[in-house]
Amino acid sequence: MWRTRSAAACVICRSLAKSSYGIKRKSPLQNLHLVSRSIHHPCYPSSKFQRPPLRISIQLFSSLNRLPLRKTKLLNVKYGYQFHRNFWLARLASRLLKVRYLILGSAVGGGYTAKKTYDQWKDMMPDLDEYKWIVPDFIWELDEHIDFEKLIKALPDADDLAKLLPDFDKIGESFTSLKGFFSPGYNLVSEVIGSSDLLLLLGSPGETAFRATDQGYDNDKQYKKVSDKEKIDQLQEELLRTQLKYQRMLERLEKENKELRKLVLQRDDKGIHQRKLKKSLIDMYSEVLDILSDYDASYNTQDHLPRVVVVGDQSAGKTSVLEMIAQARIFPRGSGEMMTRSPVKVTLSEGPHHVALFKDSSREFDLTKEEDLAALRNEIEIRMRNSVKEGCTVSTETISLSVKGPGLQRMVLVDLPGVISTVTSGMAPDTKETIFSISKAYMQNPNAIILCIQDGSVDAERSIVTDLVSQMDPQGKRTIFVLTKVDLAEKNVASPSRIQQIIEGKLFPMKALGYFAVVTGKGNSSESIESIKEYEEEFFQNSKLLKACMLKAHQVTTKNLSLAVSDCFWKMVRESVEQQADAFKATRFNLETEWKNNYPRLRELDRNELFEKAKNEILDEVISLTQVTPKHWEEILQKTLWERVSTHVIENIYLPAAQTMNSGTFNTTVDIKLKQWTDKQLPNKAVEVAWETLQEEFSRFMTEQKGKEHDDIFDKLKQAVKEESIKRHKWNERAEDSLRVIQHNALEDRSISDKQQWDAAIHFMEETLQSRLKDTESIIEDMVGPDWKKRWLYWIGRTKEQNIRNETKNELEKLIKCNEEHAAYLANDEVTTVRKNLEARGVTVDPCLIKDTWHQIYRRYFLKTALNHCNLCRRGFHYYQRHFVDSELECNDIVLFWRIQRMLAITANTLRQQLTNTEVRRLEKNVKEVLEDFAEDNEKKVKLLTGKRVQLAEDLKKVREIQEKLEAFIEALHQEK
């Protein structure tokens, strides 16, 4: 320990010895700055910690005070120092200790002074965190691409730098001599600080007023010899010139910055730098708003996320202000007519190219090309008209549009239909109320920023929207007032102070956060955005309102407006988004609890997932049609076809042929009738039967319950799919022609090959005749009423008409008994005879009633006779093989029914092949097309898939999606900070 101290003392002693021999030499300390010397030099006059002078008569000088060292005689001191004592070792130790204390004290004092000076300097610096947007993003990310540690190691040491530094004393003297030269520049900077519109925009109202007061005081000194009026005019002109000068400088710098950012974004777009851009943040926020609009189209209290709602009277310039903010003429325009027929949500974000695209489309419109701009305006107009329902003028459906481009302020704006005072011809009667309800629905959101657009070229008393805005935001905490068409207002308004009253918020009853005055062109729809901006800048440069200080620089131009709106928008987003996320988190918990209590064993399937599940079930059921056996198909087809054609066969073929006198005539009549039937009706009737059979089988598979797996929530959807598929399905047109040939060939065959086919034909004929006889007996019973047994057992009587028909029936039965071979139709004289016989018994009968009754009576007689003949023909197969030679028995009717039976079997087989090979697959294709159409039609799905379970799952899915996107947005928002 002592060795170390002694060694240090020796080193210090040598340094003092070297500096005490009168060698004039500059210390490295002299090369430091004046402020640094005042901190580190122990003897510098400005230092608080000065070395106490030695109590001797003559003070020693060294190179530290830049004076030559000269030898002096030591004088007597108060400490009783004796020169004759030669304690040189003690004297050396004491001096070394003093030097140590001096060095230690200087270090402590210098460090404290340096820290205090640094803190004062730091407090004087303004807080520039809010203006980081001025510096491009890649500046803040240089540390990711440049290794600063290697760069620091490559720099020279402090000693080497000290040798290279200049003499700051001489530089300070040079600056002192140039003080007079820099005085005008200093005054100019002070003037800029006091009058620049950039500081007016960024500074608070109190600071602005304070600076303006100081400037007025300085100018008062400068122009104290000038009259007050001339002094004010000179000050205003000088202030305006300075503002315009630096405004142009600022615009040039911003233009250069915009070009640089465009280059950087293009490099990012090509993948050179893989980083998240600011545009992703606003896109995420816009997606949240889109989901919210789908979840709750009425914008109730659950949706408290900020958005900029643009409201104003019709033709007040809302759309023009939006286009200036978006820097593109994207909206359809009209002269005095209503063009905005539905809300349009515009998401502005930053990107390398100026493009626009819709939420539900992948097409990008290049906003730098006039063709794409015209196509975009046309598309917006088409979407607006399509969203308006029949009988209405405006729509509540929101059109979502995204606009990207370099230099655009990130925000979400909603352009609403203009407020009207009178419903004109061609409008729906409720148009005015509908527009008011849409505007109130958007503005009732407590975090919505209301951009109130007022036409400056019309009288303020004609404004409707200001009263509406004051009702929704009476305190003006989220309203920004914009006065448009200021150029026309300045030209037409007699009193310019009226415009000043509007901008200061003294004319309208509403309150606002800020007031802006803008010019959005000369009223020519063909003007470009650049020409409008140039016209706006030129107008305000020459405006009397600005020269007379009625308007402030930060209150004019759409550029300043967009900056202020964007800042306000993001401020409200940061303040409200976390609270909104917490609200949806609580809603999600409530919905999940309700689902667990009501549907504990079911998955949470939303409407789209349920539709996919139902779609798979329906397709499986269609495929099940291919599993139907051919036997089942043919049995159903044959039975159904005979039910449809049996009446025609009995009434129009068999009965007329049976009236003939011999077998030859019978066969001829049958062949003619069958040919006519086959050519015209039979193939068509067969196709109808096949199509109906396919529908019935398809419906059976669709509607039959499958035990516990059946879900009645799909019943309405399946029924709709079945009806639409059947409606679209058409049988193959060629099938009917091929079927006609097959049926004609089948009916021409009369050869019964064996006894089994003969017996089958007899059985088929008996079943048919018995079924017809039963139906005829039932009809006759209804005509004549119950017989005596039923009347006696059930105490049922006959009506007057039934008594008349009963008497007519008895008379006609007598006629048949008299002539068993009577024809199928009554002659006129026979009708007269029957009528007279009935009149003789006191029964008045109409001739039509007699003929109608005869038809049923003769049918019953004919069917009974045919059944008896059928029994006789059971043994007639032997005679048939011999062509009934030497036999009185003729069984041509059995052959007819065999031909009909064989035709039915062949037709059923042919139809079955067409069904299984062609029509089932075509039906499956139709079902798939219907399902695809239904999948794209959300209204159809909402109509067909209903119920508490569906709605609860749908709400749960939406709330989860909103919460997840909100959390992702909040995380990205924190990362951007």
ZIRA-V911765 format. One record per backbone hydrogen bond with DSSP energy under -0.5 kcal/mol. NH is the residue of the N-H (numbers start at 0). CO is the residue of the C=O. If there is no record, write none. Layout:
nh = <NH;NH>
co = <CO;CO>
//
This chain:
nh = <4;5;6;7;8;9;10;11;12;13;14;15;16;17;18;19;19;20;23;24;29;30;30;31;36;37;38;39;40;43;46;49;50;55;62;64;65;66;79;84;86;87;90;91;92;93;94;95;96;97;98;99;100;101;102;103;104;105;106;107;108;109;110;111;112;113;114;115;116;117;118;119;120;121;122;123;124;127;130;131;133;134;138;139;139;140;141;143;144;144;145;147;150;151;152;153;154;154;160;161;162;163;164;167;170;171;172;173;174;175;176;177;178;181;182;185;186;187;188;189;190;191;192;193;194;195;199;200;201;202;207;208;209;210;211;212;213;214;215;216;217;218;219;220;221;222;223;225;230;231;232;233;234;235;236;237;238;239;240;241;242;243;244;245;246;247;248;249;250;251;252;253;254;255;256;257;258;259;260;261;262;263;264;265;266;267;268;269;270;271;273;274;279;280;280;281;282;283;284;285;286;287;288;289;290;291;292;293;294;295;298;302;303;307;308;308;309;309;310;310;312;313;315;320;321;322;323;324;325;326;327;329;335;340;342;343;344;344;345;345;346;346;347;347;348;350;354;354;355;356;358;360;364;365;366;366;368;372;373;374;375;376;377;378;379;380;381;382;383;384;385;386;387;391;394;398;399;400;400;401;402;403;404;407;410;410;412;413;414;415;415;418;423;426;430;433;434;435;436;437;438;439;440;441;442;443;444;447;448;449;449;450;450;451;451;452;452;453;453;455;455;457;461;462;467;468;469;470;471;472;475;479;480;481;482;483;483;485;488;489;490;491;492;495;497;498;498;499;500;501;502;503;504;505;506;512;513;515;516;517;524;526;531;532;533;534;535;536;537;538;539;540;541;542;546;547;548;549;550;554;555;556;560;561;562;563;564;565;566;567;568;569;570;571;572;573;574;575;576;579;580;581;582;583;584;585;586;587;588;589;590;591;592;593;594;595;596;597;598;601;604;605;609;610;611;612;613;614;615;616;617;618;619;620;621;622;623;624;624;625;626;627;632;633;634;635;636;637;638;639;640;641;642;643;644;645;648;649;650;651;652;652;653;654;656;657;658;658;659;665;666;667;668;669;670;671;672;673;674;675;676;677;678;679;680;681;682;684;685;686;687;688;689;690;691;692;693;694;695;696;697;698;699;700;701;702;703;708;709;711;713;714;717;718;719;720;721;722;723;724;725;726;727;728;734;735;735;736;737;738;739;740;741;742;743;744;745;746;747;748;748;749;751;752;757;758;759;760;761;762;763;764;765;766;767;768;769;770;771;772;773;774;775;776;777;778;779;780;781;782;783;784;790;791;792;793;794;802;803;804;805;806;807;808;809;810;811;812;813;814;815;816;817;818;821;830;831;832;833;834;835;836;837;838;839;840;841;842;843;844;849;850;851;852;853;854;855;856;857;858;859;860;861;862;863;864;865;866;867;868;869;870;871;872;873;874;875;879;880;881;882;883;884;886;894;895;896;897;898;899;900;901;902;903;904;905;906;907;908;909;910;911;912;913;914;915;916;917;918;919;921;922;923;924;925;926;927;928;929;930;931;932;933;934;935;936;936;937;940;941;942;943;944;945;950;951;952;953;954;955;956;957;958;959;960;961;962;963;964;965;966;967;968;969;970;971;972;973;974;975;976>
co = <0;1;2;3;4;5;6;7;8;9;10;11;12;13;14;15;16;17;21;22;26;26;27;28;32;33;34;35;36;40;43;47;41;53;18;61;62;61;76;81;84;85;86;87;88;89;90;91;92;93;94;95;96;97;98;99;100;101;102;103;104;105;106;107;108;109;110;111;112;113;114;115;116;117;118;119;120;125;127;128;130;131;135;135;136;136;138;140;140;141;141;145;146;147;148;149;150;151;156;157;158;159;160;165;166;167;168;169;170;171;172;173;175;177;178;181;182;183;184;185;186;187;188;189;190;191;195;196;197;198;203;204;205;206;207;208;209;210;211;212;213;214;215;216;217;218;220;222;226;227;228;229;230;231;232;233;234;235;236;237;238;239;240;241;242;243;244;245;246;247;248;249;250;251;252;253;254;255;256;257;258;259;260;261;262;263;264;265;267;266;271;272;276;276;277;277;278;279;280;281;282;283;284;285;286;287;288;289;290;291;295;299;301;411;306;448;307;413;308;450;452;418;312;316;317;318;319;320;321;322;322;327;333;338;394;414;342;398;343;412;344;400;345;410;402;404;352;403;364;401;399;357;355;363;353;364;365;368;369;370;371;372;373;374;375;376;377;378;379;380;381;382;383;388;340;342;397;344;398;356;346;354;348;404;347;408;345;307;343;309;413;311;421;423;427;429;430;431;432;433;434;435;436;437;438;439;441;444;306;447;477;308;448;449;479;310;450;451;481;453;483;454;458;459;463;464;465;466;467;468;472;449;513;451;515;453;481;517;484;485;486;487;488;493;494;494;495;495;496;497;498;499;501;500;500;478;478;480;554;482;522;523;527;528;529;530;531;532;533;534;535;536;537;538;542;543;545;544;544;551;552;516;556;557;558;559;560;561;562;563;564;565;566;567;568;569;570;571;572;575;576;577;578;579;580;581;582;583;584;585;586;587;588;589;590;591;592;593;594;598;602;603;605;606;607;608;609;610;611;612;613;614;615;616;617;618;619;620;621;622;623;624;628;629;630;631;632;633;634;635;636;637;638;639;640;641;644;645;646;647;647;648;648;649;652;653;654;655;656;661;662;663;664;665;666;667;668;669;670;671;672;673;674;675;676;676;677;680;681;682;683;684;685;686;687;688;689;690;691;692;693;694;695;696;697;698;699;705;706;709;710;711;713;714;715;716;717;718;719;720;721;722;723;724;731;731;732;732;733;734;735;736;737;738;739;740;741;742;743;744;745;747;749;750;753;754;755;756;757;758;759;760;761;762;763;764;765;766;767;768;769;770;771;772;773;774;775;776;777;778;779;780;786;787;788;789;790;798;799;800;801;802;803;804;805;806;807;808;809;810;811;812;813;814;818;826;827;828;829;830;831;832;833;834;835;836;838;837;841;842;845;846;847;848;849;850;851;852;853;854;855;856;857;858;859;860;861;862;863;864;865;866;867;868;870;871;872;875;876;877;879;878;881;883;890;891;892;893;894;895;896;897;898;899;900;901;902;903;904;905;906;907;908;909;910;911;912;913;913;914;917;918;919;920;921;922;923;924;925;926;927;928;929;930;931;932;933;935;936;937;938;939;940;943;946;947;948;949;950;951;952;953;954;955;956;957;958;959;960;961;962;963;964;965;966;967;968;969;970;971;972>
//
